[in-house]
């Protein structure tokens, strides 16, 4: 896969990220691989907030909406072949 296809596939679930990482242009799309991994982890954390009694579901809902918006932004940036960071989560670097 080329850089753009790798970047786009990486935003579609954990399996898409693994496929993009393993058979895609890892060096060319490293930015989007990192961004999509951070968004995926933020989604997992948002889902885990539901274990908090009483307000956990409200926190999960709000964080889930924010993560979804950031996911859409990242996917649009990948489709446009731009290396723009998503707000709030873009500063985190997991992949070196």
N, C-alpha and C positions, 0 to 999 in steps of 0.2 A: 504494500500500500504506500502511496505517496504521503507527504506531510499533511495535506489537507484532509484526506480520507482518514488517516490515522487520528487526527485531531477530532474529527466528527464522531468516529466510532467510539472514542474514549469516553464520550459523555453519556453513552447508553448503557447504564447499569455496570455492575462490577464485572460481569462477564465481558461486556464490550470493552471495558478498560483493560482487562487481562489480554484479550485478543489484540487490541491496539498495541499494548506494550510488547507482546511476544512476537507478532509478525509484522508490525507496522514500522514506519520510519521513526524509530525511537529517538534519535538525536534531533531530527527536524521538528518533531512535534512534542518535545520534552516539556515545553511551556504548557501546552494544553493537557498533556498527561498529568502534570502536577496540578493544574487548576481543577480538572475533573476529579482527581483523587481527593483533593481538599473539600470540594463540594459534596462528594459522596460521603466522606467522613462526617461532615457537618449534618447531613441528612440522617445519618445513623445516630448522632448525638441528639438531634431534634426528636427522633423517635423514642430514644431512651428517656427523654424527659417525662414521658407519660407515666412513669413509675412513681413520680412525686405525687403524694396525696393531694387531693382537692384541686390545685391549680395546674397540675402537670399536663392535663389534656389541653388546657388553654395555651400554655407555653409551647407545647408540641405543635399546636395548630399555627400559632404565630410564626414560630421558627420554621415550620414546614413551608409556609407560604413564602417566607423570605428566601429559603434555600431553593425553592422552585423558581423564583424570579432570577436568582443568581445562576441557576442551571440554564435557564433560557438565554440569559445574557452570554454565558460562556459558549453555548452552542451556536448562537448567532455570530460571535466573534470567530469561532472555528470555521463556520461556513464562509465568512468573509475573508478568511485567511489573515486575520489580524491577531497580534499578540497583545491584546489589551487585558489588563487584570480586572477581575470582577471586584466590585466594592467589598470591603470588610475582609473577605477571605483571600483576596489576591496576594496579600503580603506574606502568607505562609508558604514556605518552600519545603516540601517533603523529599522530592527527587533532586538529587544534585547533578 
